[in-house]
Amino acid sequence: MPTKTTNDLIMNFSAEVQRNIEGLASDPELRCLSNIWLRETARYKYSYNFTWLGRPIIQFPQDILAMQEIIWRVKPDLIVETGVAHGGALIFYASMLELVGGNGQVLGIDVDIRKHNRAEIERHPMFKRISLLEGSSVDEGIAQRVHDLARGKPNVLVCLDSFHTHDHVRRELNLYSDLVKQGSYLVVFDTLIEDMPTDFFPDRPWGKGNNPKTAVQEFLKTTDRFVVDTEIESKLLITVAPSGYLKCIKD
C-alpha cells in the first residue's frame, strides 16, 4: 500500500474542511440557532467587549478570524477602513500586515477621530503602518485623497464600517469599489442589521430596510465584478457581515 505524501495529507485535510463547511451551510436549524444567538448577545453589545493589542476593536472574534484569513491570502498593499472608532481594527490590520511582511499600509477614515482615540492610536507600535484621514467617507474630496494614496498600490482591500444607513453605504460602495481588483475583497460590516427585529435600533437612523445589507443588495444588481463569498459566512455562522464579504472576481 503506497504511503501518503505530505501533499496527499494536506489535500485530504482541505477536503475534510470543505465537507464541514458544506454541512454547516446546509443545516437550517444551526443557522437559526446562530441567528438567535446573534440577536440575544447584541442586547449586551457583545462586539464591544474585545480588544486587539490593547485597543477596543468592536468586532466579533469570528469576523476577526475571517479577516485574518483574507489578509494572509490577499496580502494587500493597502487596507482602507471607513469608520475608525477606538482604532482596534486599524491596529489589527496593521499587525497582520506586519506578519505578512513588506510595506503594506492601513488608511483609516472617520468624520470625527476623537482626540483621545487618536492619541492612543498614534502612540501604538503598529501606528508605523497606519495613516488617519478625518472627514466624511462619502465626501468626494476625501474619496479623491484616498484614490491618490492608493495610486501605485495595485492590491487594495476595502472595509466599510462607518455610518450604517443604506444611502451612506451605497455611496461608499460607489466611491471605493473600483479600488478593489480581482482576488481581493470589499467587506461591508453590520449587514446583520437587516436580520434583527424591526424595533432593534430605536435610537439609530438605520434599521430593517435601511442598512448596509440593503445597500449591498442594490449594489450587486449593478455590477458583475463582485460576488458574495458565501463560504466565509457558512463556516463562521456567527458574523456581523452576512452577505457582506464581497469577493472581486474580475478587474
N, C-alpha and C positions, 0 to 999 in steps of 0.2 A: 504494500500500500504506500503510495507516494507521500512524503512528508509535506505538509502545508508550508508554503513560503510566508515570509513576513507580509508580502503584498496580499496573499490569499487571506491571511488573518485580518488585515486591515479592511479588505473588501467585505469579508463576512460580517465584521462588526458594523460597518456602514450600512449594509443591507438590513441587519437587525434593527438598527436605529430607524431606518426608513419605514420598516414594518410597524414599529412602535408608533411613529408619527401618524401613519395612515390609520392605525387603530384609534388613536386619540381623536382624529378628525371625524371618524365615523361613529363616535359614541355620543349620541344626543343627550343622554342622561348626565354624562360627565360634564358636557358643555353647559347644561342647565345648572348643575351644581356650582360650576365656576362663576356663572353669572350671578347667582345668589350670593356667593362669597364676595364678589366684587361690590355688589350693592351694599351689603351689610358692613363691610370693612370701610367703605367710603364714608360712612357716618362718623367714623373716628379718624378721618384724614390719614388713613394708613400710609399713603405715599409720603407724608410729611416727616415720617419718623426715622429716616435713614440718612446717613452721611457718606460721603466719599472723600477719603483722605482729609477728614476734618470739616468739610463743608456740607451743609444740608443739600441733598440732591433732588428731593421731591419727585422721585420716580419709584415705580415698583422694582424690587430686585430682579424679577423675571425680565423686565424690559432692559434693565442694565446689562444683564447677561446676553440678551439678544443683540444689543448694540455692540457689545464686546466682540461677538462673533462676526458681525458685519464689518467692524473696523479692521479686525485682523485679516478678514478675507479681502476687503476692498483696498486697504492700505491707502487711504485718501491723502492727497497733498494738502487739502483744506477741508475743515469741517465748519459749516456755518450753522449757528444756532440762533433762532429768534426766541427771545424770552430768556433773560439771564437769572432773575430772582436772586437767590443766595450764591449762585455760581458753582454749585456742586457738579452739575452736568458738564460745565466747561472744564472743571478740574479733572473729571472722569475722562472726557475725550482727550485732553492733553496728556494724561497719564498713559492712556492706551497708545497714543502716537509716540510717546517716549519709548514704550516697549517695542513698538513696530520698528522704530529707528528711522533715520532720515530726517528731513526738515519739515515734516507736517506741522501745520498751524491750525489754531482754532480761532474763529471770529464769533464773538457774542454780541447780539444786537438787542437793545431794550430801550423803550421810550423813557424809562426812568431807572437808571442804575443808582441805587441808593448809596449814599456816601459810605456808610458802614460796611455794606456788602462789597463795594469797590475796593475799600481798604484791605479787606480780608482776602479778596481775590488777588490783588496786586502784590501782597506780601507772601503769597503761597509759592513754594518751589516750582510748581508747574506753570506759573504765570509766564515763564520764559517762552512758552508756546502759544500764549493767548493774547489776542487783541480785543479791545472793547470799543463798541460804537454806540453812542447814545443817540436815540432818535426813533421815530416810528418805522417799523419794518416795512410798512406799506407806503412810505414816503418815497417818491421817485428819486429824489436826490440821494437818500440813504441807499436805495437799491443800486443806483449807479456807482456809488462808492464801493459797495460790496462787489459788483462786477469788475470794477477797476482792481480791487485787491485780489480777485480770483484770476485775473489775467496771467497767463503763463503757468497756471496750476490746472492741468487737464483732468485731474481726478478729484472731484468735489463731492462731498456728502452733505446734504442739507437736512436739518432737523427743525421742524416748525412747532413751537411750543410757547406762543405768546398769548395774544387775545383770541379767545376761542369762539367768536361768532362766525357764522357762515361767511358773511361778506369779507371779514378780515382775512380769514384763512384762504378763501378763494382768491383774494388779491395777492396774498403771499405766494400761492401756487403759480399764479400768472407771472409774478416778478422773478421767482428764483428757480423754477423748474428747469429752465434752459441751462443752468449751471451744471446739472447732473447729466452725466454721459453714461453710455451703455456699461452695465455691470455694477454701477453704483446705486445708491438709494436716496429717495426723498421720503423722510419719515415724518408723518403727521401724528403728533401726540394728542391724547384726550379725545379721540374719536368715540370712546366709550360713553360720552355724554348722551349720544343718541340712544343708547341702550338702557339708560337709567329711567326711573319713573318720571312722569311728566312734571311733578312738583318738586323735583330733587334739588333744583338750583333757584330757590325763590329770590335770592339776593344777587343774582348774576344776570347779565344781559343775554346769556346763552341758555340753551335747553334743548329738549326734543324738537327736532325740525329746524334747528338753528345752531349749528355746531360744526366742528371740524369734519365729522364723518359726512354730513350732507354736502360740505364743500368738496370733499374728495370724490364723492359720487358724481357730482356735477362735473368736476374737472376731468374725470376718467372718460366721460362721454365726448370730450373734445380732443382727446389725444390718443395716439396708438403707441406712444413712447414708453408708457408706464403700465405695469400690471400690479395687482395686489399679490404680494408674496404670501400666499395662504399657508405655506409650510411653517413659517415662523409663528403665525397665530395658532396653528394646530398644535405645535409642540409646547407653546407657552401655556395655552388655555387661559391663564391669568395675565392680562395685559391691559394697559390704558389705551392701547392703539390698535383695536380690532379694525381690520381693513386699512390700517394706516401705514403699514410697511410697503412702500411702493418701490418696486424694482424697475430700473430703467433698462429696457430691452433693445433699444435702438437709439442711435445718435440723431 
